[in-house]
Amino acid sequence: MKRITLEILSINNYRNCTAITLKPHLVLNVLTGENGAGKTSILDAIYTLTNGKSFFAHKEVYLYQEGSNYYRLEGTLAIDDNRFITEISSSESTKKRIKLDDKMMKSLAEYHGRFSSFMIAPKDIQILVDSSTERRRLVNKTLSQIDKTYFNHLLDYNKLLKQRNAALKNFQKTRQINRLLFEAIDEKILQPALYITQARKHYVEAITPLFQKFYNIISEGKEALSIQYKSSLQDQDFKEQLSQNFEKDCFAGITTHGIHRDDIEMKINDKELKKYASQGQLKSSIISLKLAQVAWIKNETNKIPILLLDDIFDKLDAQRVERLIALCFDQLKGQIFISDTELESVNLILKKLNIDYTHFLIKNGNIAE
């Protein structure tokens, strides 16, 4: 099993950070500081350097430090004994540039998947309680990391869906239907839809025992969790669905059935998780789900990703935090970065578990001496 580690990180004008150079511990790193000090910015810089894009921001301009018009990240990443020099930069005057060992990457897709890190952050709870869009996005992001065919089929499906919805909107304006256009789109969309459905189904089946195992470790088996992939394509042929719902689609101006409406349903003690779980149970659930993803990626790629835990101990009691940290070390065995507002409680747990670590105190976007 190959282990991905960050050996050196340099940050310039990235979010809250002006100029930071970090030499992390190869096993565990703890970043502490007040809210807004820059801890999350550092974790996001690591995420961006390893995955090619930010975990939190969808536009590059949001990553520039206030008052700056560019950012640059540089680092040394290792996969076992093989080291790579990486650089990602962006400015208002140039597009994002990604360099690997002085070779300019032609696209994000060329860089994506070479390294890997996973972030778990407070906002992740919304994945469980918000609309199905968030849960599909999580599945799509995970599968796209290791399956280029899935990624390409997803692009094709979304492109065809956009064309179909545009044609439906046009019908609402003109009241004229181009039957040949709809038949052509519906024929082309079948193959990507089927592939995506099968991949999602197999993925959920694979992570379910991991999800349940990790949740049981964190909660000591106090609750029973289940997870199920819900797709209309499992019950009916997609082409038949599109045909039967064509009039409904014309009236609505959108495609009302398809894999873009799929959902991942989770239950706790046979009740809907997002309606009946407490905040602590929700937090334990999303952590378990994302750790299950990490374990699955590890098994599928034979690489252990870097794990980034951003301020996730809030609403978890000390016992659950201890079991979570022990789980990460015993089950995943990758490099870990933890952020928290104070060191004392984390330090007590790490001493109890006999785990060595490096501590970084973050103040005003810099590492305090």
C-alpha positions in Angstrom: 0.0 0.0 0.0 1.5 3.3 -1.1 1.4 6.3 1.3 0.9 9.9 0.1 2.6 12.5 2.4 3.3 16.2 2.3 6.9 17.0 3.2 7.1 20.7 2.6 4.4 23.4 1.9 4.9 27.0 1.0 1.8 29.3 0.9 1.7 32.8 -0.6 -1.4 35.1 -0.5 -3.8 32.2 -0.2 -7.0 33.1 1.7 -6.0 34.2 5.2 -2.3 33.3 4.7 0.3 35.8 3.5 3.6 33.8 3.6 3.9 30.4 5.4 6.4 27.6 5.1 5.4 24.4 6.8 7.4 21.2 7.3 4.8 18.7 8.5 5.2 15.6 10.7 4.8 12.6 8.4 2.2 11.0 10.7 0.2 13.6 12.6 0.0 17.4 12.6 -2.2 19.6 14.9 -3.0 23.2 14.0 -4.5 25.3 16.7 -5.5 29.0 16.9 -8.5 31.2 17.2 -11.3 31.2 14.7 -10.2 33.1 11.6 -6.5 32.7 12.4 -5.8 30.8 9.2 -6.0 27.1 10.2 -8.7 26.3 7.6 -6.8 28.2 4.9 -3.7 26.0 5.5 -5.8 22.8 5.3 -7.5 24.1 2.1 -4.0 24.9 0.6 -3.0 21.2 1.2 -6.3 20.1 -0.4 -5.7 22.3 -3.4 -2.1 21.2 -3.8 -3.1 17.5 -3.8 -6.3 17.7 -5.7 -5.8 20.7 -8.0 -8.7 22.7 -6.7 -10.1 24.2 -3.5 -12.4 22.3 -1.2 -14.3 25.4 -0.2 -14.2 27.9 -3.1 -15.5 27.4 -6.6 -13.9 30.5 -8.1 -10.2 31.3 -8.0 -10.7 34.9 -7.1 -12.1 33.8 -3.7 -8.8 32.2 -2.9 -6.7 35.4 -3.2 -5.8 37.0 0.1 -7.7 40.2 0.7 -5.8 43.0 -1.1 -3.9 40.6 -3.4 -4.5 39.6 -7.0 -2.7 36.2 -7.0 -1.8 33.2 -4.9 0.9 30.5 -5.2 1.3 27.2 -3.5 4.4 25.1 -3.7 5.1 21.7 -2.1 7.0 18.5 -2.0 4.7 15.5 -2.1 5.9 11.9 -1.7 4.4 8.6 -2.7 6.4 6.2 -0.6 10.1 7.1 -1.6 9.1 8.9 -4.8 9.1 12.7 -4.4 7.4 15.3 -6.6 7.7 19.1 -6.7 4.3 20.6 -7.3 3.3 24.2 -7.8 -0.2 25.7 -8.3 -0.7 29.4 -8.9 -3.4 31.7 -10.1 -3.7 35.5 -10.7 -6.3 37.9 -12.1 -4.2 38.2 -15.3 -3.5 34.5 -16.0 -5.3 31.3 -15.8 -4.5 28.7 -13.1 -1.2 27.1 -13.7 -0.3 23.6 -12.4 3.3 22.4 -12.5 4.6 19.0 -11.6 8.4 18.6 -11.5 8.7 21.7 -13.7 6.3 20.2 -16.3 3.2 22.4 -17.0 0.0 20.4 -16.8 -2.2 20.9 -19.8 -5.4 20.7 -17.7 -6.7 19.9 -14.3 -7.7 16.5 -15.6 -4.0 15.7 -16.3 -3.1 16.4 -12.7 -6.2 15.1 -11.0 -5.8 11.7 -9.4 -2.0 11.7 -9.1 -2.3 12.6 -5.4 -5.2 12.7 -3.1 -6.4 14.2 0.1 -9.8 14.2 1.9 -11.3 17.0 3.9 -13.8 16.6 6.6 -15.3 20.0 7.7 -18.2 21.3 9.7 -20.2 22.2 6.6 -20.2 18.6 5.6 -23.3 18.0 7.8 -25.3 19.8 5.1 -24.6 16.8 2.9 -26.9 14.7 5.1 -29.7 17.3 5.8 -29.9 19.3 2.5 -31.3 18.2 -0.8 -30.2 15.1 -2.7 -28.0 17.4 -4.9 -25.3 17.5 -2.1 -25.3 13.7 -1.7 -25.0 13.1 -5.5 -22.2 15.7 -5.6 -20.3 13.7 -2.9 -20.7 10.4 -4.8 -19.8 12.0 -8.2 -16.6 13.6 -6.7 -15.5 10.4 -5.2 -16.1 8.1 -8.2 -14.6 10.7 -10.6 -11.3 10.6 -8.7 -10.6 7.0 -9.6 -12.8 6.2 -12.6 -12.1 8.3 -15.7 -14.9 6.5 -17.6 -17.4 7.6 -14.9 -16.1 11.1 -15.1 -16.5 11.3 -18.9 -19.9 9.7 -18.8 -21.0 12.2 -16.2 -19.8 15.1 -18.4 -21.7 13.6 -21.4 -24.9 13.1 -19.4 -24.9 16.6 -18.0 -24.2 18.0 -21.5 -27.1 16.0 -23.0 -29.4 16.9 -20.1 -28.7 20.6 -20.6 -29.5 20.2 -24.3 -32.8 18.4 -23.5 -33.8 21.0 -20.9 -33.0 23.8 -23.4 -35.3 22.1 -26.0 -38.1 21.8 -23.4 -37.7 25.5 -22.5 -37.9 26.3 -26.2 -41.1 24.3 -26.5 -42.6 26.4 -23.8 -41.8 29.5 -25.7 -42.7 28.4 -29.3 -45.1 25.5 -28.6 -43.3 23.6 -31.4 -41.7 20.2 -30.7 -38.7 18.9 -32.6 -39.4 15.1 -32.1 -36.2 14.1 -34.0 -34.1 16.2 -31.6 -35.6 14.6 -28.5 -35.3 11.1 -29.9 -31.6 11.7 -30.7 -30.9 13.1 -27.3 -32.8 10.3 -25.5 -30.9 7.7 -27.5 -27.5 9.2 -26.7 -28.2 9.7 -23.0 -29.0 6.0 -22.3 -25.4 4.7 -22.2 -23.9 7.2 -19.7 -27.0 7.0 -17.5 -26.7 3.2 -17.3 -23.0 3.3 -16.5 -23.4 5.9 -13.9 -26.3 4.1 -12.2 -24.3 0.8 -12.0 -21.2 2.5 -10.7 -23.1 4.4 -8.0 -24.9 1.2 -7.0 -21.7 -0.8 -6.7 -20.0 2.1 -4.8 -22.8 2.3 -2.2 -22.7 -1.5 -1.8 -19.0 -1.3 -1.2 -18.9 1.5 1.3 -22.0 0.4 3.3 -20.1 -2.1 5.6 -17.3 0.4 6.0 -19.7 3.2 6.9 -21.5 0.9 9.5 -18.2 -0.3 10.9 -16.7 3.1 11.4 -19.9 4.5 12.9 -20.1 1.6 15.3 -16.5 2.3 16.4 -17.1 6.0 17.0 -20.5 5.5 18.7 -19.7 2.1 20.4 -22.6 0.5 18.5 -25.3 2.6 20.3 -27.2 3.1 17.1 -27.8 1.1 13.9 -27.2 2.9 10.6 -28.2 1.9 7.0 -27.5 3.4 3.6 -29.3 2.8 0.4 -28.9 4.0 -3.2 -32.3 5.2 -4.5 -32.6 5.4 -8.3 -35.7 5.3 -10.6 -33.5 3.5 -13.1 -33.5 0.4 -10.9 -37.2 0.0 -11.3 -37.8 1.0 -15.0 -36.0 1.4 -18.3 -34.7 5.0 -18.7 -35.8 5.3 -22.3 -39.3 4.2 -21.3 -39.3 6.7 -18.4 -38.4 9.5 -20.8 -41.1 8.5 -23.2 -43.8 8.2 -20.5 -43.0 11.5 -18.9 -42.5 13.5 -22.0 -45.7 15.5 -21.7 -44.9 16.2 -18.0 -41.5 17.3 -19.0 -42.9 19.7 -21.6 -45.2 21.2 -19.1 -42.5 21.6 -16.5 -39.8 22.7 -18.9 -37.2 20.3 -17.4 -36.4 16.6 -17.4 -38.3 15.3 -14.4 -36.9 11.8 -14.2 -33.3 10.5 -14.5 -30.1 9.9 -12.6 -29.9 13.6 -11.9 -32.7 13.0 -9.4 -31.0 10.0 -7.6 -30.5 10.0 -3.9 -28.5 8.3 -1.1 -30.9 7.4 1.7 -29.6 7.0 5.2 -31.4 5.8 8.3 -30.7 5.6 12.0 -32.5 2.9 13.9 -34.8 2.5 10.9 -35.7 6.3 10.9 -34.7 8.9 8.3 -31.3 10.2 9.5 -31.8 13.8 8.4 -35.1 14.1 10.3 -34.4 12.2 13.5 -30.6 12.3 14.2 -29.2 14.6 16.9 -26.3 17.0 16.0 -23.8 14.6 17.6 -25.3 11.6 15.6 -25.2 13.7 12.4 -21.6 14.6 13.0 -20.6 11.0 13.7 -22.5 9.9 10.6 -20.9 12.3 8.1 -17.4 11.6 9.6 -18.0 7.8 9.3 -19.3 8.3 5.7 -16.3 10.3 4.6 -13.9 8.0 6.3 -15.6 5.1 4.5 -14.9 7.0 1.3 -11.2 7.3 2.2 -11.0 3.6 3.0 -12.7 2.7 -0.3 -10.3 5.0 -2.3 -7.4 3.4 -0.5 -8.5 -0.1 -1.4 -9.3 0.8 -5.0 -6.1 2.8 -5.8 -3.6 1.1 -3.4 -2.8 4.7 -2.2 -3.4 6.1 1.2 -4.7 9.7 0.9 -3.8 12.6 3.3 -6.6 13.2 5.8 -7.6 16.7 6.7 -9.9 17.1 9.8 -11.0 20.7 10.0 -12.5 21.7 13.4 -14.7 18.5 13.5 -14.5 17.8 17.3 -17.2 20.3 18.2 -20.4 18.5 19.3 -18.4 15.3 19.9 -17.7 14.2 23.4 -14.1 13.3 24.4 -14.8 9.6 24.2 -16.0 9.9 20.6 -13.0 12.1 19.7 -10.6 9.5 21.1 -12.3 6.7 19.2 -12.3 8.7 16.0 -8.5 9.5 16.2 -7.7 5.9 17.1 -9.8 4.8 14.1 -7.9 7.0 11.7 -4.6 5.6 12.9 -5.6 1.9 13.1 -7.8 1.7 10.0 -6.4 4.3 7.5 -2.8 4.8 8.5 -2.2 8.0 6.4 -0.8 11.4 7.2 -3.3 13.4 9.2 -3.8 17.2 9.7 -6.1 18.2 12.6 -7.3 21.8 13.3 -8.9 22.9 16.6 -9.2 26.1 18.6 -7.2 24.8 21.5 -4.5 22.1 22.1 -5.2 20.9 25.6 -8.0 18.4 25.0 -6.5 17.0 21.8 -3.1 16.7 23.5 -4.6 14.7 26.4 -6.1 12.2 23.9 -2.9 11.9 21.8 -0.8 11.3 24.9 -3.3 8.6 26.1 -3.0 7.0 22.6 0.8 7.4 22.7 0.8 9.2 19.3 3.6 11.6 18.3 2.7 14.8 16.5 3.9 18.2 15.5 2.0 21.2 16.8 1.6 24.5 14.8 0.1 27.5 16.5 -1.5 29.8 13.9 -2.0 33.5 14.5 -3.1 36.1 12.0 -2.4 33.9 9.0 1.1 33.0 10.2 2.9 30.3 12.2 3.6 31.7 15.7 7.2 31.2 16.9 
